[in-house]
Every structure is written in C-alpha cells, then in structure tokens.
Amino acid sequence: MSARPDRTPLPRSFFDRPVLTVAPDLLGRTLVRRTPDGPLELRITEVEAYEGEADPGSHAYRGRTARNASMFGPPGHAYVYFIYGMWFSLNLVCGPPGRASGVLLRAGEITVGAELARKRRLSARTDRELAKGPARLATALDVDRSLDGTDLCVGPTAPLSLLAGTPAPPDLLSNGPRTGVGGAGAGHPYRYWITHDPTVSPYRAHAPRRRST
C-alpha cells in the first residue's frame, strides 16, 4: 500500500529558489483550490519553467508591465494571465523578489472535487482530461484573473495553496522543449512531466498564427 500524500503546506522558502529547481520539484505536489462551491485538489503532473528577463519565451522578457507584475514576486504567489482572448493559465512565482520567474501548471489529476470540475469541463470525455492542458486546468479549478497575485503561503483560508503531496521520484521525471513556444526560446528544455502519466498533455511545437490580410 502506498503512503498517503503529505498534507504539510509548503513554505515560501520552497518557492524562493531558482525556477529550474522549483519546476521539477512541483511534480507530484498537491495544489488546493478553495471555491464557494467547495474545495478541489490537483496532483501536479506537468509544468513549464520561465526565467523572466533572461528567457525569450517568458512574458517578462521585455521587462515589467501591468500584466506581468506578479511574476516579479514575492515568491509563492500566483501569476494568472488571459490568452487568445479565451483562456486563463495559472503560474506559480519563484525566485527572489524583483527577479521575474515562474512555473506554468500545464496538467494534473483532480483528486478531490472531480464533480465540481466536471461541471466546468463538460467537454471532458474522462476524468483524465479534466485538467489535461493549462487552459483546461484553469477552467477545471475555476481560475481567472481575480486570482492573479494570490499568496499561496498564508494558510488554509487562502483560495490557493500548495501541499507537499507525493513528490515524483527522479526516475519518473522527463523534460523537453516547451509546448507552443517559438523564436529564440523554442528549444529550451524547460517542460517537465511525470513519465507516462495519463493526464500529461501532448507536446505541440509552435505554429505561427495566421494574420488576416
């Protein structure tokens, strides 16, 4: 019988490390989302790291803006952005204050509150698809821009927090290029996932969006 996931809240010091250290260490951890309808919990299975102003693939590559301000810290906060005019994505801010970096939560397994997630993800054919991809994950967990800047380290009343969970063993970790990132940041092997986990999203190379003429 496997041990139950550790319910210990992770401290701010967990996030106050280099993003390429934090990203793989998030795999197997438990994200808790508290909503007015009840709690949901997610076992994290896939992430992507972004190194801020040192990373051409990062929203913070060209500096601080109103949109990306949460990426600049403090660590242990959420950065939520709106993409393609349709979807939200949830990131966890890492590193020291003033130096932008964060980890995009790409996929996971809903372990608590699946019935709530199903109501938000009516197109999911199975529970494995509820949070299979960053937009699906945010939708399933009822994440939007109102959670941007949320502190995950303030205790059990916060709308988001992170528990120790069951960290993925090193022999089950994989990494490779990030999904859908183009340009100079395309080849960075900053996507991490639990090998062969059925909730991990498929890799897709960057495809430039067509512009109407």
N, C-alpha and C positions, 0 to 999 in steps of 0.2 A: 504494500500500500504506500503510495507516495505521500509525502508530508503536505499538509495544508499550506496554502500561500501565507506568507508572513504579513500580518496586518499592521506592522510598525510603520508609522508615517515617515517618509524620507525627509531629512532636514535640508535646510538651504545649502549647507556645505556639499550635498550631493550634486547640486546644480552648479556650484561655484568651482567648476573645473573646466578644462578645455573641452570644446564641443565634440571633438573626435574621441574623447574619452567617455563623455556622458552618453553619446548616441548609442553605441552597442550595449552599454550598461542599462539602458532603458528596456531592453528586450526581456520579456517575462514579468516586468513590473505591473502593478495594478493601478490604473487610473480610475479615480472615483469621480463621478459626476452627480451632483445633487440637484434635483429639479423639484418644482412644486408638485409634480405628479409622483415623485418617488426617486430613489437612487438608481443609478446604473453603474456598472463596473466593467472595465475593459482590461483584458490581458494584452499588453502591447506586443505585437509580433513583427512589425516593420516600421522603420524610421528612416529619415534622411537628415544629414547634418548640413548646416550652412554656416560659413565662417565670417559672415558680415562683410566688412570693407576689404577683406583680403580674398573674397570669393566672388568671381564674376557671376555666379549663379544665384547670389543672395540678393534679397530686396534691399539690403543695406550697403550694397557695393558702392553706390554713389553718395553715401552719406545719410544723415538723419533727415527724416521728413515726418509730417504729422501721421502718415500712415504707418511707418515702421518704428515709431518712437519706442514702443515696448521692447523691441529687440535689443535696445541699448541698456537694458537692465532696470532694476537689480535682477540677479538670477532667481530662479524659482517662480517666475511669473509667466503668464500666458501671453502669447502673441497670436492674435486671430486676424486673418485677412480675408477679403472677399475677392474671388477670382472669376474671370469670364462673365461677370455680371450675374452669376447664378449660384455659386457655391462658396462655402466657408472652409477654411483649413485651420487646424489647431497646431500651434508650435509651443514648445517649452523653452524658455530663455535660459541660456547658460553663460558661464564665464563671469568675469568681474564687471561691475557697473561701468558704463561708458564704452565698453567694447562689444559691439553687436555680434551676437551669435545665437543660434537656436536650432532646435531639432523639430522637424516636421513629423507628426504622428501620421503615418501612412496607412496602417491597418492594425486590426486586433480582433480578439474574440470577446464578444459580450458574454460575461459570466454571471452578471446579476442585472435584472431589469430587461431581459430579452423581449418580454411582452410589450414594454414601452417602446423599445427600439423598433419592433415590428410595425407599430402604428405609424412611425415616422418614415419607415423604409418599406413601403408597400410593394415596391418592385423587387425586393429581395426574394429569390426563389428558395433559399435555405438560410438558416441562421449563420452559416459560414460567410454569407455575403453581406450581412448587416453592416459591417464596418470594414469591408474589403476595398480599401482605397481612401484617400484623405477626405474627399467630399462626402462619401458615404459614412465615414467615421464621424465627421462633424454633424451630419444630419441625424444619425442614429442617437448621438449623445445630446442633441439639442444645443449645439454650439453655434453662436453667432457673434457679431462684433461687440455685443454688450459684455462679453467675457474678456475682451482684449484688456490686458493689464492686470487680470485677476492674480492675486497672490496665492500660490498653491501651498504655502507653508504656514498658514495662520491658524490651522486647527480644523476640527471636524464640522464646523459650521460653514466652511468655505464652499462655494459651488464646484470647485475643482480641487483635488488633492491627489498625491501620489503615495502609494504604499509599497513596501519592499517587495511583496509578491514572491514569485519564484524565479530568480534570475536564470536566464537561459545558459546552459553550460557552454564553455568555449567551443567544444567540438560540434555544436549545433548552430554556430553563428556563420553567416555568409555575408559578403559585401560585394558591391559592384557599382557601376555608374548609376547616377540618379535618374529617375524617370522623367522624361519630358523636358530636360534641361538642355538648352542649346548653347551655341557660342563657345567662349573660352572655358566655361565651367562644365561642358558636356562630359568630359572624360573623368571627372573627379569620382573616385570610388567611395562616395560618401553615403551610399544607401546600404542599410544593414537590415537583415531579416533572419528569422528563425528558419533554418533549412527544412524544407518540405512541409512547413506548416500550411494547412489548407486555407487559412484566412489571409495569407500574404497575397498582395495584388500582383498581376502580371507586369513584367517590365515592358515599357514602351519607350522607344527612342524619340527624341524631339522631332516634331513635324511642324515646320513653319506654317502659321495660319495665313490663309489666302486673304488678300485685300481686294475688296471690290473696286472695279475701275469705273 
